[in-house]
């Protein structure tokens, strides 16, 4: 999956990542920690906060020209919402990779990948895994 | 300070469960240990417990939280719980209900009946409690922003089945302040939300003598990442804010004080948790007496529910969570909890399966029946370590109170709201969560199975599967209710809600009860309130 943008191929610009909560669930401990980890790793993090919809995520992604979208879900709605986020981005003409974080049972992961989700980060991921997963999703192999 | 003779009299007069108070070897045990002039449970300042005889008279309530799918699904689970000797019901609502959204709201997509039961109208509430006598059962409802509406529906079910309101027993979480700080299930801005909380307190004080109108909750603050000291301080500060709001509304502190209850987390740091509960009781008693002039002893006695820490559970080697939960539950019992929910070992993965939920309840039963910790009140009281930790947590909390009072120019209510509005609480909690993650990441803190003692062949557990047909079934029944109700009556009832929302001196509960009787939906009522109150968006920062 090569989604690196031309401007990033030189590996100099920091990655831009949009992170947010999608749906009604407000458990934001994880996403806030992830935002800081990515920022500490040198990425530009746009924290869109709570209650984002697939449409609002697509709009913000376009406006902010982000390289990766990270959505956090602890509400059991990932099978509905994560594919909807991917679809909204594609409908807006964006090929931005989507990383899902939160409580996602192993058995559901193949369906998320099938729907175009680039990666899933579960509880217990180390800071390094978080950073590597986002970099890999962006296809820059350590560009940040 | 304390008097043994007073304690002996109180303990002697209290009921006895009739279990022999002795060790396994047959050594007899006193109800409490300590010097004559020391502190005793059931006596000022209540550090050692709200009651003289504690678990010798009555065990804590084993109250397991449940809810999923449609109201009919959860009704089946409730009846099963009551048949198997459960003490009370504890209702988990789904995210749309918690956020005041109907099941057919576009934002509810994918979340209907997922993490709790879906309730849109009085019809769902009637199904949820079908065949259950609301005059005898005790029901806890975990709901906050739309709490007055769900309470109105519960009253609506009672009205419809001929149960007098004075017989309704239970607890409404109705703790909006911690939503802004931690769990983030807010709808309206803080001030109108506080008015709703106060309306419920005032209504319950007048009409629901067996009801607990607010459960002041530290649980979610801790889950969001706070330290134990922050959980203690923020929760009690919120409690003071509710007391100030109710007093400002003209209520006498001893009229509602005895009905306030608390809800704390039981995390894995065993001794610190026990000290936290002890400090909480002492601080509450002192502030209620000295600051708010309460004189009824029941207003001074902090009583609390506890839940073991969801965040301490690991998705890796999930069976190990059984050990964590047992240790956390034991801390809650040694700390003198009145009620306890033990988490299931599979909850880092999904909602619990029936087997996992049964093991969680069995864990409490082992503590109650086999360990012998129930014979002696506050068994760790007098330990130099526990007493010192209790004092230090109390001092940490007092420092936070001083800061909040400064932020509120002498008012805890204003201080807490200022702390929410400028994101102070949220930032404090996020900082603590990040600091903990840094400790785990560096290996300073070892979590078994996560950053130490890992197994490569992590076995896969079966998890609870929620039928996607639930959403469709709920949408169908909502559609049916909407097409069968009197549209003009709904419109009139909603207009009254908006009208009275604009009159801050009017208690909104009667208008809400009227609206639910007309089968107005949760979402419609919330919209009518939003039209007057507006909505709240937190300052976005991470």
Contacts between the chains, C-beta under 8 A, distances in Angstrom:
chain1	res1	chain2	res2	distance
A	19	B	542	7.3
A	23	B	95	7.1
A	23	B	107	7.4
A	23	B	109	8.0
A	23	B	110	6.8
A	23	B	111	5.9
A	24	B	95	4.2
A	24	B	96	6.2
A	24	B	98	7.5
A	24	B	99	4.7
A	24	B	101	6.8
A	24	B	107	6.1
A	24	B	108	7.1
A	24	B	111	5.7
A	25	B	95	5.6
A	25	B	111	7.4
A	25	B	115	7.7
A	26	B	179	7.9
A	26	B	183	5.9
A	26	B	184	2.9
A	26	B	185	5.3
A	27	B	183	7.4
A	27	B	184	7.5
A	27	B	223	8.0
A	27	B	224	7.8
A	28	B	184	6.0
A	28	B	224	7.6
A	29	B	223	7.2
A	29	B	224	5.0
A	29	B	225	4.9
A	29	B	311	7.6
A	29	B	429	8.0
A	29	B	430	7.8
A	29	B	433	5.1
A	31	B	542	7.3
A	32	B	430	4.9
A	32	B	433	6.8
A	32	B	434	7.5
A	32	B	542	4.7
A	33	B	225	7.8
A	33	B	430	7.8
A	33	B	433	5.7
A	33	B	434	5.5
A	33	B	437	5.0
A	35	B	542	3.8
A	36	B	434	5.3
A	36	B	542	6.8
A	37	B	437	7.6
A	45	B	542	7.1
A	47	B	540	6.0
A	47	B	541	6.7
A	47	B	542	3.8
A	48	B	540	6.9
A	49	B	537	7.9
A	49	B	538	7.0
A	49	B	540	3.8
A	50	B	184	5.8
A	50	B	538	7.0
A	51	B	107	7.6
A	53	B	106	8.0
A	53	B	107	6.8
A	75	B	95	5.4
A	75	B	111	5.6
A	75	B	114	6.1
A	75	B	115	5.5
A	76	B	111	7.5
A	76	B	114	4.0
A	76	B	115	5.4
A	76	B	350	7.0
A	76	B	351	7.2
A	76	B	466	6.8
A	77	B	95	7.7
A	77	B	109	7.7
A	77	B	110	3.6
A	77	B	111	4.7
A	77	B	114	5.7
A	79	B	110	7.3
A	80	B	109	6.0
A	80	B	110	2.9
A	80	B	111	8.0
A	81	B	109	7.4
A	81	B	110	5.2
A	84	B	109	7.5
A	84	B	110	7.8
A	103	B	315	7.9
A	103	B	348	7.1
A	103	B	349	6.9
A	103	B	350	7.0
A	105	B	349	5.5
A	105	B	350	5.5
A	105	B	463	5.2
A	106	B	460	6.1
A	107	B	460	7.7
A	107	B	463	7.4
A	122	B	315	5.8
A	123	B	314	7.1
A	123	B	315	4.9
A	123	B	348	5.9
A	124	B	314	6.2
A	124	B	315	6.1
A	124	B	316	5.6
A	124	B	447	7.5
A	124	B	449	8.0
A	124	B	450	4.3
A	124	B	451	7.9
A	126	B	441	5.7
A	126	B	451	7.2
A	127	B	437	7.3
A	127	B	441	4.7
